[in-house]
Amino acid sequence: MNLVRTNNSNSDFKELCIQLDTELNRRYGKSQSNYTKHNVIEDNQTVIVGYLDGIPVASGCFKVLDKKTIEIKRMFVKVEYRKNGFSSKLLTSLEKWAEELEYTTALLETGKAQSEAINM
């Protein structure tokens, strides 16, 4: 998988976020609307999109919480590409980028119905 650093205006990132939202809505139903406000990605310069043979298959980003802390957001791997280690590669790359920018702490939250994320 080729990981590309980009920003939230990247059309592949936007499309993967739509797919992530669709999946979250399927898993959580109406209760997902309680979290919609937390999933808005405003002017974010720390986005990574993962490509396999030129196809966007994974994405994630982080947002700054304070001078030392970031939060990992919008982690997603297309269903048909899961179980190939892509999420680990993506997370490691996001953490490395945050470290380059001198952040020392990263937070990652997930929901109870996201066993893939919990297992990671």
Backbone hydrogen bonds, N-H to C=O, Kabsch-Sander energy under -0.5 kcal/mol:
donor,donor_aa,acceptor,acceptor_aa,energy
2,N,51,Y,-3.0
3,L,1,M,-0.6
4,V,49,V,-2.8
6,T,47,V,-3.4
8,N,44,N,-2.3
10,N,7,N,-1.8
14,K,10,N,-2.3
15,E,11,S,-2.1
16,L,12,D,-2.4
17,C,13,F,-2.3
18,I,14,K,-1.8
19,Q,15,E,-2.0
20,L,16,L,-2.4
21,D,17,C,-2.7
22,T,18,I,-2.3
23,E,19,Q,-2.2
24,L,20,L,-2.8
25,N,21,D,-2.6
26,R,22,T,-1.9
27,R,23,E,-2.4
28,Y,24,L,-2.7
29,G,25,N,-2.0
31,S,28,Y,-1.1
32,Q,29,G,-1.6
33,S,30,K,-1.5
34,N,31,S,-1.5
35,Y,32,Q,-2.1
36,T,32,Q,-0.6
38,H,35,Y,-1.5
39,N,35,Y,-0.7
39,N,36,T,-1.5
40,V,37,K,-0.5
42,E,40,V,-0.8
45,Q,43,D,-0.5
47,V,6,T,-1.8
48,I,60,G,-3.1
49,V,4,V,-2.2
50,G,58,A,-3.1
51,Y,2,N,-2.8
52,L,55,I,-2.5
55,I,52,L,-1.8
57,V,50,G,-2.9
57,V,55,I,-0.5
58,A,50,G,-1.4
59,S,76,F,-2.5
60,G,48,I,-1.8
61,C,73,K,-2.3
62,F,46,T,-1.5
63,K,71,E,-2.2
65,L,69,T,-3.0
66,D,69,T,-1.7
70,I,105,T,-2.4
71,E,63,K,-2.7
72,I,107,L,-3.3
73,K,61,C,-3.2
76,F,59,S,-2.4
78,K,57,V,-2.7
81,Y,78,K,-2.2
82,R,79,V,-1.5
89,K,85,G,-2.0
90,L,86,F,-2.6
91,L,87,S,-2.7
92,T,88,S,-2.6
93,S,89,K,-2.1
94,L,90,L,-2.4
95,E,91,L,-2.6
96,K,92,T,-2.3
97,W,93,S,-2.2
98,A,94,L,-2.4
99,E,95,E,-2.4
100,E,96,K,-2.3
101,L,97,W,-1.4
102,E,99,E,-1.9
103,Y,98,A,-2.5
104,T,68,K,-1.9
105,T,68,K,-2.3
107,L,70,I,-2.3
114,Q,111,G,-1.6
115,S,113,A,-0.8
118,I,114,Q,-2.2
119,N,115,S,-2.7
120,M,116,E,-1.4
